[in-house]
Every structure is written in structure tokens, then in C-alpha cells.
Amino acid sequence: MYRRAVAAPAVEGATFIGYGNALFASGDAVAATKQFTRAVELDPQNARARFALAMSHLRPIYDDVAQMGATRRSLVRALGELDAWLTPARAASGAQAVGSAQPFYLAYHPIDALPLLLPYGKTAARMMAGGVETPRARTDAPRAPLSARKLRVGIVAAQVRDHSVWNAITQGWVRHLDRERIELTVFQLDRDSDDETARARRDVARFIDKPLTLTGWAQAIVDAELDVLIYPEIGMHPLTTRLAAMRLAPVQAASWGQPLTTGLPTLDLFISAQALEPPQGAAHYSERLVALPHLGVCVQPLMPMVVAPDLGALGLTATEPLLLCPGTPFKYTPQGDAALAAVAAGLQARGSGRLVFFRSHRPAMSAQIEQRMRQTFAKAGVDYDRTVAWIPTLDRGRFFGLMKCATAMLDTIGFSGFNTALQALECHLPVVAFEGEFMRGRLASGPLRHLGLDELVATSVAEYARIALRLVDDIGWRAELEREIAQRQHALFFDLAPVRALEEALFAAAQTA
């Protein structure tokens, strides 16, 4: 459709932007950049095109580490050029473009994001301050002191439904924040709803989902006269970024639905977890880090109806070890290929075993990962087709069924999987985790260490491969681990200590704001 549209006469810049977005979503960043460049050439005053062009320097998939470094340098230059172009006279159009294209894929680089996100955050906040009038409260009456009323907390979220951010973070807050002390309002930005949405609507003092515009949402938030405003994620939905770049409450906080700093000067706190942060974690944020106890969240097990998958139909057999690799394609960076190749080399030497990957709904991205891994495995002397299987993405019940008959799960390196790790542990399946330098690389090692399963946490490629292959070889050790997981997994779920600590942190922040 887009190919025909851009070939037509009198094409508007928005068409090239749409085509570029479609190409980028499929994984073709180079072709996407060309379309965004054409949009800027056609309409030099189009702020959305310029934001899209700047962000397109970040690729979903990389051929090698050097390419990742080159794109980061290109992004630095592009952000500088974008900031210079966004003069005060262009603030209105710039504000409309904030959030339309975001540095989402920066989170998947196992490198410090703060130096890149600080200038981006300052630009976004400057545009929102200059291009959008911050609404005023409808009443000028002074607020009663906190000692005489409940703390007013608002949660702004697009994902108030069965979603990774909701399941890991937001659900526990909505269900367990103390209603005797806190008056909770949820602002649902996205219209997608399910049973979780219906329950959230019942659980909170106010549930607001009617506004349709940025101005409407901002006014609704200001009218709530909040003490604290929390965004479970910033960077996945356009509206969260635009709203978060405005000052709408005395205290504003982000959490790790997108697990890296926002760079926004309008954000005061970053809510994380002691079990997930490295010792110098505070240095990775522009916000003040609030590390809650344990995993920092009150999460519950999914407990789906488990369905045994047809292994034969998936091209798998029950007689060989299955090492599940369930990460999304862009979680597999070049920095992690050596560890996977080392595991595969061990499987090849043993004559049995498969790394099992899952095809994405973006097949072009999966194909790019496969192409790069084939090259890495070939250099390591590993038969890729003998040691790797790609299967379709499974529904939750069949995925749990597959975990029940797998040998282990191999967590991704650099940006690990919190939800998938907890799902594996719910199935008593051992998880091999690589403990990264940043919080986002500890989302699986954190739960393992919390359970006292340090022997499953690696800090080097060799150790990662050694743990994975021992799980293949040592049936007794694996059975012992499965028993220990079954006995200890209760510590992962229904943990109210982080919620109580969050309450105290919010009260303290509100009192000093």
C-alpha cells in the first residue's frame, strides 16, 4: 500500500512518515531512514518527520557491536541537530511531535543510556513547556495538610489490562496500596480493556478514561489535585512521554515498565527494586532512585490452564534437552551471541539438545537475528540447523506446557526477561541468567538471587555456558533445583513489603515537595 502511495503524484510528508514507520516496525531501519529523510525534504517544517528521522538511527536489530556504536554516535548528532532546529518559534509543532517517535530501542543496548537520554529529555520538556499551556486547577482553594487527609496518588498508564507492564508492576499497586491512607486515581490512556481493566475500575477511588486529547488528559490530571503522579512506563506510549514532560503534580515518578531513565527534568523519582539494581545504580538515572525492598513489586502467579504442546508439530522431540530462548528479537544483541554459540557448541559435542527460539509477529526481525546467529555459529564451528529450532509464538497455556517439559530457560543478555523468568520459576523450570551492568540486565538474576539460587546466575560467557550445559548433563542437580524452586517460589509472589515501602516513599516525597 505504502509503496504505491509514495509513488503517486503530490505525496504528503505524512505518507512518507507512515511508510517509514511501517518499514521500521518490520526491522528495516535503513529503508525507514530514507523515507523519513524524504519526508523532511518534502516538508522541512514537519517536526514529526524530524523526530522520526532522529530516532531512526536506533535500529531494532544490529549486525555487530560496531554497528551499534555507530548508531549511538549518529543518534547523538541527530539529537543535537533536532534540538537546534526546535527553536521557540517551533515549540507548538515540536510539542505535537514529542512522543511520536521515541528512543525505545535504546533500552536494548547493554550500555549506559543516561548520556543520550538527558539531552532528549531536556528537548522534550522544553517543547512541552513552550508549546502547550499547562492547565490550571479549577479551584484555588489551598489543600488540606497531609496529616488531615489521604495522600492523593495518580497512576497514568496505557496498559491497564493483561500486559507485561501491568502484570509485573501496576497491578500490585492498584490492588494493594492502603486505601485507608491513599486515595488512588487511575488514568487509562489506551482504550484496550479486559477483565483486569474491569477489576481496576472497581478497585480505585476514581478511574478516568474519557479524555481524547493531550489537553483533556492534562486537565483531568490537574483537576485530581494529586500529591504524587506515577507513570509505570515512559517511552512505550506517545501520551505517557508527552504528559510526563509536563509538570502536572508536585511529585512525579517513573517506574521500570521501560527500564531505564527518562532523562526528563520533570520527573523526580524512579521507582525500582533493591534486588534489581547494581550497587551504583543511582548513577544511571536523572531521577532520584527509590529502590524498594526485594523485587520491588507485588506480583501474582499467572496460573493458566496448562496445555501440553504437540512437540512433533513444532519440530521438537521429548527425547532431547530443550533450552528455551523466549526473548523478543531485539533482546538478542550481538553482545549475547557468543554465549549462545558456546551453549550450542556444547550441545553439538553431546550430540543432543536444541536452543528453542520463538518466531516474532515481526518475522523480518526474527529472520535478521537468525542470519546473524548463523554467521556467529559458523565461525564457532557449530551446526546451526542441528542445534537451533525456531517455533511459532505459543499462547500462554501451551507456553506453560512447553516449559513443563523443557530442560531450562536461557535468559537474554543485556535486557533480561522479568515476566518470562517468573513464569519459568512458576513452572519450577531452572533459568540461566546473565547478571548485567544495568538494572534491565538483572530482571532475571534478581528473582534468582532473591530465591537463593545464585548458582544459576552467570557473570561471564563461560559461566553462562557452563551452567546451561550442567543442567543438560546433571539430571540429579536439575531435579534438586526444581524441588528448591518449588519450595521457595512463594517468596516471589504476593509480597506486600514493596507496596508498604512505596507508600512510605510517596508520603516522604509529598511532604518535602
Secondary structure by P-SEA (a helix, b strand, c coil): caaaaaacccccaaaaaaaaaaaaaacaaaaaaaaaaaaaaaccccaaaaaaaaacccccccccaaaaaaaaaaaaaaaaaaaaaccccaaaaaaaacccccccccccccccaaaaaaaaaaaaaaaaaaccccccccccccccccccccbbbbbbbcccccccccccccccccccccccccbbbbbbccccccaaaaaaaaaccccccccccaaaaaaaaaaacccbbbbccccccaaaaaaaacccccccccccccccccccccccbbbbcccccccccccccccbbbbccccccccccccccbbbcccccccccccbbbbbbccccccccccaaaaaaaaaaaaaaaccccbbbbbccaaaaaaaaaaaaaaaaaaacccccccbbbbccccaaaaaaaaaaccbbbbbcccccaaaaaaaaaacbbbbbbbccccccccaaaaaaaacccccccccaaaaaaaaaaaaccaaaaaaaaaaaaaccccccccaaaaaaaaaaaaaaaaac
